[in-house]
Amino acid sequence: MTARKPAHPLIPADRVNGTDVVNKAGDKLGKIEDVAIEKVSGEVAYAILSFGGLLGLGAKYHPVPWKLLKYDADRRAYVVPMEKADLETAPMIDETELSGWTDEATRDAIFKYYGAYGVGPYWM
């Protein structure tokens, strides 16, 4: 069966926020809190995934390389090739960093972790 295409090929960032993220089995892993865009190139670098917590308290934030997410129009969710346990060990950022960060060590750690999923750095 061929995957259904979305009705619109482009989406404003504020409509991406809040979209569910699931694994291939359809298990909900979290939701997109925000996206991080590289200022100079304009390329979307990360989806900031909120994971865990209750009613927004205690949530953890994982910058997931945008290229790892695949939109599934039937599920109305982004699908990642990960399990919950994989996400629990993925690099995190603090809630205070949601507005941006410049730490190259954090950036490098993110792409080192997700390299196992075949996703390279956005800047290369």
NUTORMI-223055 format. One record per atom (N, C-alpha, C): residue number from 1; y, x, z. Coordinates in nm, 3 decimals, decimal comma. Each point is the difference from the previous one (the first is absolute). Example, Ala and Ser with C-alpha at 12.3 -4.5 7.8 and 13.67 -1.06 7.14 Angstrom:
% NUTORMI-223055
{1 {-0,569 1,319 0,780}}
{1 {0,119 -0,089 0,000}}
{1 {0,120 0,090 0,000}}
{2 {0,105 -0,035 -0,072}}
{2 {0,119 0,082 0,006}}
{2 {0,109 -0,077 0,073}}
***
This chain:
% NUTORMI-223055
{1 {-0,118 0,084 0,000}}
{1 {0,118 -0,084 0,000}}
{1 {0,124 0,088 0,000}}
{2 {0,095 -0,029 -0,084}}
{2 {0,124 0,074 -0,008}}
{2 {0,097 -0,050 0,106}}
{3 {0,066 0,096 0,065}}
{3 {0,097 -0,036 0,103}}
{3 {0,117 -0,074 -0,063}}
{4 {0,043 -0,104 0,067}}
{4 {0,114 -0,079 -0,047}}
{4 {0,127 0,081 0,018}}
{5 {0,087 -0,006 -0,100}}
{5 {0,128 0,069 0,008}}
{5 {0,099 -0,084 0,080}}
{6 {0,091 0,067 0,071}}
{6 {0,101 -0,076 0,072}}
{6 {0,091 -0,075 -0,098}}
{7 {0,059 -0,108 0,044}}
{7 {0,088 -0,080 -0,085}}
{7 {0,123 0,079 -0,043}}
{8 {0,047 0,089 0,086}}
{8 {0,118 0,083 -0,029}}
{8 {-0,036 0,146 0,023}}
{9 {0,028 0,089 -0,095}}
{9 {-0,040 0,140 0,016}}
{9 {0,086 0,078 0,100}}
{10 {0,120 -0,046 0,029}}
{10 {0,088 0,070 0,093}}
{10 {0,025 -0,089 0,121}}
{11 {0,028 0,065 0,113}}
{11 {0,024 -0,075 0,124}}
{11 {0,108 0,072 0,080}}
{12 {0,095 -0,074 0,056}}
{12 {0,100 0,062 0,087}}
{12 {-0,066 0,052 0,128}}
{13 {0,052 0,110 0,053}}
{13 {-0,058 0,061 0,119}}
{13 {-0,008 -0,097 0,117}}
{14 {0,098 -0,087 0,014}}
{14 {-0,004 -0,091 0,116}}
{14 {-0,114 -0,101 -0,010}}
{15 {-0,056 -0,020 -0,119}}
{15 {-0,115 -0,089 -0,013}}
{15 {-0,132 0,074 0,019}}
{16 {0,003 0,133 -0,013}}
{16 {-0,118 0,081 0,028}}
{16 {-0,022 0,003 0,152}}
{17 {0,111 0,010 0,074}}
{17 {-0,009 0,003 0,146}}
{17 {-0,069 -0,126 0,050}}
{18 {-0,099 0,020 0,087}}
{18 {-0,074 -0,112 0,054}}
{18 {-0,129 -0,030 -0,075}}
{19 {-0,021 0,065 -0,115}}
{19 {-0,122 -0,023 -0,077}}
{19 {-0,118 0,064 0,072}}
{20 {-0,111 -0,072 0,004}}
{20 {-0,122 0,050 0,063}}
{20 {-0,055 0,119 -0,076}}
{21 {-0,067 0,087 0,075}}
{21 {-0,077 0,110 -0,057}}
{21 {-0,143 -0,018 0,050}}
{22 {-0,092 0,000 -0,095}}
{22 {-0,142 -0,021 0,032}}
{22 {-0,082 0,115 -0,056}}
{23 {-0,125 0,011 0,048}}
{23 {-0,091 0,096 -0,061}}
{23 {-0,075 -0,069 -0,114}}
{24 {-0,088 0,072 -0,065}}
{24 {-0,071 -0,057 -0,116}}
{24 {-0,087 -0,120 0,037}}
{25 {-0,045 -0,005 0,126}}
{25 {-0,081 -0,113 0,046}}
{25 {0,085 -0,122 0,033}}
{26 {0,133 0,017 0,000}}
{26 {0,090 -0,111 0,030}}
{26 {0,042 -0,008 0,146}}
{27 {-0,041 0,098 0,082}}
{27 {0,040 0,001 0,141}}
{27 {0,146 0,041 0,011}}
{28 {0,077 -0,078 0,074}}
{28 {0,142 0,031 0,016}}
{28 {0,017 0,124 0,088}}
{29 {0,076 0,096 -0,052}}
{29 {0,027 0,122 0,074}}
{29 {0,138 -0,001 0,063}}
{30 {0,091 -0,072 -0,058}}
{30 {0,137 -0,004 0,050}}
{30 {0,089 -0,066 -0,103}}
{31 {0,130 0,032 0,010}}
{31 {0,094 -0,053 -0,098}}
{31 {0,106 0,105 -0,029}}
{32 {0,065 -0,016 -0,113}}
{32 {0,104 0,094 -0,038}}
{32 {0,127 -0,037 0,075}}
{33 {0,051 0,095 0,076}}
{33 {0,126 -0,017 0,073}}
{33 {0,118 0,034 -0,089}}
{34 {-0,019 0,103 -0,082}}
{34 {0,110 0,049 -0,082}}
{34 {-0,058 0,093 -0,107}}
{35 {0,085 0,044 -0,089}}
{35 {-0,037 0,101 -0,097}}
{35 {0,098 0,115 0,013}}
{36 {-0,048 0,120 -0,030}}
{36 {0,085 0,119 0,003}}
{36 {0,015 0,048 -0,144}}
{37 {0,124 0,012 -0,042}}
{37 {0,032 0,037 -0,138}}
{37 {0,066 0,138 0,000}}
{38 {-0,047 0,088 -0,087}}
{38 {0,060 0,132 -0,011}}
{38 {0,137 -0,018 -0,064}}
{39 {0,103 0,047 0,069}}
{39 {0,138 -0,026 -0,042}}
{39 {0,033 0,050 -0,140}}
{40 {-0,041 0,121 -0,035}}
{40 {0,041 0,060 -0,126}}
{40 {-0,078 -0,057 -0,118}}
{41 {-0,133 -0,004 0,010}}
{41 {-0,082 -0,045 -0,114}}
{41 {-0,007 -0,152 -0,009}}
{42 {0,019 -0,069 0,114}}
{42 {-0,013 -0,145 0,003}}
{42 {-0,144 -0,046 0,011}}
{43 {-0,093 0,093 0,013}}
{43 {-0,142 -0,035 0,008}}
{43 {-0,034 -0,052 0,140}}
{44 {-0,082 -0,105 0,005}}
{44 {-0,048 -0,050 0,129}}
{44 {-0,102 0,102 0,051}}
{45 {0,026 0,056 0,115}}
{45 {-0,087 0,102 0,057}}
{45 {-0,108 -0,061 0,089}}
{46 {0,041 -0,090 0,090}}
{46 {-0,092 -0,055 0,099}}
{46 {0,021 -0,150 0,018}}
{47 {-0,107 -0,064 0,039}}
{47 {0,008 -0,132 0,062}}
{47 {-0,014 0,028 0,149}}
{48 {0,091 -0,051 0,080}}
{48 {-0,010 0,018 0,145}}
{48 {-0,083 -0,117 0,052}}
{49 {-0,122 0,030 0,039}}
{49 {-0,095 -0,101 0,042}}
{49 {0,003 -0,015 0,152}}
{50 {0,020 -0,123 0,047}}
{50 {-0,012 -0,024 0,144}}
{50 {-0,144 -0,038 0,027}}
{51 {-0,052 0,053 0,107}}
{51 {-0,142 -0,012 0,030}}
{51 {-0,017 -0,018 0,150}}
{52 {-0,074 -0,100 0,038}}
{52 {-0,027 -0,022 0,142}}
{52 {0,116 -0,068 0,069}}
{53 {-0,005 -0,002 0,129}}
{53 {0,105 -0,063 0,080}}
{53 {-0,019 -0,151 0,004}}
{54 {0,081 -0,063 0,079}}
{54 {-0,006 -0,144 0,017}}
{54 {0,142 -0,054 -0,003}}
{55 {0,027 -0,090 -0,093}}
{55 {0,133 -0,059 -0,015}}
{55 {0,109 0,106 -0,016}}
{56 {-0,034 0,106 -0,074}}
{56 {0,097 0,105 -0,025}}
{56 {0,012 0,104 0,109}}
{57 {-0,070 -0,018 0,111}}
{57 {0,005 0,097 0,110}}
{57 {-0,119 0,094 -0,008}}
{58 {0,028 0,128 0,009}}
{58 {-0,108 0,098 -0,002}}
{58 {-0,054 0,031 -0,138}}
{59 {0,067 -0,047 -0,104}}
{59 {-0,047 0,030 -0,136}}
{59 {0,018 0,148 -0,030}}
{60 {-0,089 0,050 -0,082}}
{60 {0,008 0,138 -0,046}}
{60 {0,043 -0,004 -0,146}}
{61 {0,074 0,101 -0,042}}
{61 {0,054 0,003 -0,135}}
{61 {-0,058 0,118 -0,076}}
{62 {-0,063 -0,031 -0,112}}
{62 {-0,064 0,101 -0,082}}
{62 {0,066 0,004 -0,137}}
{63 {0,058 0,114 -0,038}}
{63 {0,050 0,013 -0,137}}
{63 {-0,119 0,027 -0,093}}
{64 {-0,030 -0,097 -0,084}}
{64 {-0,113 0,008 -0,092}}
{64 {0,056 0,026 -0,139}}
{65 {-0,049 0,103 -0,069}}
{65 {0,052 0,026 -0,135}}
{65 {-0,007 -0,125 -0,087}}
{66 {0,111 -0,032 -0,063}}
{66 {0,009 -0,120 -0,081}}
{66 {-0,108 -0,004 -0,107}}
{67 {-0,031 0,114 -0,058}}
{67 {-0,099 0,006 -0,108}}
{67 {-0,140 -0,039 0,046}}
{68 {-0,023 -0,004 0,130}}
{68 {-0,131 -0,038 0,052}}
{68 {-0,019 -0,151 0,002}}
{69 {0,108 -0,075 0,002}}
{69 {-0,007 -0,146 0,008}}
{69 {-0,015 -0,062 -0,139}}
{70 {-0,087 -0,096 -0,010}}
{70 {-0,019 -0,076 -0,124}}
{70 {0,020 -0,147 0,032}}
{71 {0,089 -0,066 -0,073}}
{71 {0,026 -0,141 0,029}}
{71 {-0,110 -0,088 -0,058}}
{72 {-0,050 -0,092 0,080}}
{72 {-0,101 -0,096 -0,041}}
{72 {0,065 -0,138 0,001}}
{73 {0,027 -0,052 -0,118}}
{73 {0,070 -0,129 -0,011}}
{73 {-0,081 -0,114 0,060}}
{74 {-0,132 0,006 -0,009}}
{74 {-0,082 -0,108 0,056}}
{74 {0,007 -0,002 0,152}}
{75 {0,003 0,117 0,061}}
{75 {0,009 0,009 0,147}}
{75 {0,144 -0,007 0,049}}
{76 {0,094 0,019 -0,093}}
{76 {0,142 0,007 0,035}}
{76 {0,022 0,107 0,107}}
{77 {-0,066 0,115 -0,023}}
{77 {0,003 0,110 0,096}}
{77 {-0,016 0,132 -0,075}}
{78 {0,040 0,107 0,066}}
{78 {-0,025 0,133 -0,052}}
{78 {-0,134 0,047 0,056}}
{79 {-0,079 0,065 -0,085}}
{79 {-0,132 0,047 0,039}}
{79 {0,003 0,153 0,006}}
{80 {-0,058 0,054 0,106}}
{80 {-0,014 0,145 0,014}}
{80 {-0,148 0,033 0,018}}
{81 {-0,042 0,117 -0,046}}
{81 {-0,142 0,037 0,010}}
{81 {-0,032 0,064 0,135}}
{82 {0,035 -0,068 0,107}}
{82 {-0,016 0,054 0,135}}
{82 {-0,062 -0,105 0,091}}
{83 {-0,057 0,046 0,106}}
{83 {-0,048 -0,087 0,105}}
{83 {0,097 0,010 0,118}}
{84 {-0,010 -0,091 0,092}}
{84 {0,087 -0,002 0,118}}
{84 {-0,007 0,133 0,074}}
{85 {-0,118 0,054 0,016}}
{85 {-0,017 0,128 0,072}}
{85 {0,074 0,113 -0,071}}
{86 {0,002 -0,003 -0,134}}
{86 {0,074 0,102 -0,075}}
{86 {0,150 -0,009 0,029}}
{87 {0,049 -0,121 0,004}}
{87 {0,142 -0,020 0,024}}
{87 {0,038 0,040 0,143}}
{88 {-0,090 -0,022 0,094}}
{88 {0,029 0,037 0,140}}
{88 {0,022 0,149 0,016}}
{89 {-0,058 0,081 -0,087}}
{89 {0,017 0,145 0,010}}
{89 {0,104 0,054 -0,098}}
{90 {0,062 -0,087 -0,077}}
{90 {0,101 0,042 -0,099}}
{90 {0,129 0,041 0,070}}
{91 {0,081 0,084 -0,065}}
{91 {0,128 0,039 0,058}}
{91 {0,088 -0,122 0,029}}
{92 {0,074 0,008 0,111}}
{92 {0,089 -0,109 0,040}}
{92 {0,143 0,052 0,011}}
{93 {0,092 -0,095 -0,003}}
{93 {0,138 0,031 0,032}}
{93 {0,044 -0,096 0,110}}
{94 {0,098 0,042 0,075}}
{94 {0,054 -0,081 0,108}}
{94 {0,090 -0,109 -0,058}}
{95 {0,012 -0,110 0,070}}
{95 {0,086 -0,111 -0,044}}
{95 {0,143 0,047 -0,025}}
{96 {0,046 0,098 0,075}}
{96 {0,137 0,050 -0,017}}
{96 {0,018 0,073 -0,133}}
{97 {-0,112 0,038 -0,063}}
{97 {0,007 0,073 -0,127}}
{97 {-0,008 -0,092 -0,122}}
{98 {-0,005 -0,129 0,022}}
{98 {-0,015 -0,092 -0,113}}
{98 {0,117 0,004 -0,096}}
{99 {0,114 0,046 0,046}}
{99 {0,116 0,006 -0,089}}
{99 {0,003 0,128 -0,082}}
{100 {-0,097 0,087 0,018}}
{100 {-0,008 0,122 -0,080}}
{100 {-0,025 0,122 0,085}}
{101 {-0,055 0,100 -0,061}}
{101 {-0,026 0,124 0,070}}
{101 {0,005 0,114 -0,100}}
{102 {0,018 0,120 0,051}}
{102 {0,013 0,117 -0,087}}
{102 {-0,098 0,109 0,039}}
{103 {-0,096 -0,029 0,081}}
{103 {-0,095 0,098 0,050}}
{103 {-0,104 0,032 -0,107}}
{104 {0,011 0,119 -0,060}}
{104 {-0,094 0,038 -0,105}}
{104 {-0,142 0,015 0,054}}
{105 {-0,015 0,040 0,127}}
{105 {-0,134 0,014 0,058}}
{105 {-0,068 -0,137 0,006}}
{106 {0,075 -0,105 0,035}}
{106 {-0,056 -0,135 0,003}}
{106 {-0,038 -0,043 -0,141}}
{107 {0,089 0,023 -0,094}}
{107 {-0,025 -0,036 -0,140}}
{107 {-0,126 0,069 -0,052}}
{108 {-0,013 0,130 0,028}}
{108 {-0,116 0,075 -0,046}}
{108 {-0,129 -0,049 0,066}}
{109 {0,007 -0,035 0,129}}
{109 {-0,118 -0,051 0,071}}
{109 {-0,045 -0,133 -0,059}}
{110 {0,094 -0,083 -0,039}}
{110 {-0,034 -0,130 -0,060}}
{110 {-0,080 0,021 -0,127}}
{111 {0,048 0,086 -0,087}}
{111 {-0,069 0,020 -0,127}}
{111 {-0,126 0,084 0,013}}
{112 {-0,009 0,083 0,102}}
{112 {-0,125 0,071 0,026}}
{112 {-0,108 -0,102 0,038}}
{113 {0,035 -0,096 0,086}}
{113 {-0,095 -0,102 0,044}}
{113 {-0,045 -0,088 -0,118}}
{114 {0,095 -0,050 -0,076}}
{114 {-0,032 -0,094 -0,108}}
{114 {-0,049 0,068 -0,126}}
{115 {0,004 0,132 -0,005}}
{115 {-0,055 0,073 -0,114}}
{115 {-0,148 -0,029 -0,019}}
{116 {-0,070 -0,030 0,110}}
{116 {-0,143 -0,034 -0,008}}
{116 {-0,023 -0,128 -0,081}}
{117 {0,104 -0,080 -0,017}}
{117 {-0,009 -0,124 -0,077}}
{117 {0,050 0,018 -0,143}}
{118 {0,026 0,126 -0,038}}
{118 {0,040 0,029 -0,136}}
{118 {0,147 -0,022 -0,031}}
{119 {0,083 -0,007 0,105}}
{119 {0,143 -0,024 -0,018}}
{119 {0,075 0,129 0,028}}
{120 {0,076 0,045 -0,100}}
{120 {0,080 0,120 0,017}}
{120 {0,140 -0,031 0,048}}
{121 {0,074 0,101 0,037}}
{121 {0,138 -0,018 0,046}}
{121 {0,087 -0,063 -0,107}}
{122 {0,093 -0,083 0,041}}
{122 {0,089 -0,068 -0,094}}
{122 {0,096 0,097 -0,066}}
{123 {0,027 0,114 0,061}}
{123 {0,099 0,093 -0,053}}
{123 {-0,058 0,096 -0,102}}
{124 {-0,127 -0,012 -0,030}}
{124 {-0,060 0,091 -0,099}}
{124 {-0,031 -0,075 -0,128}}
***
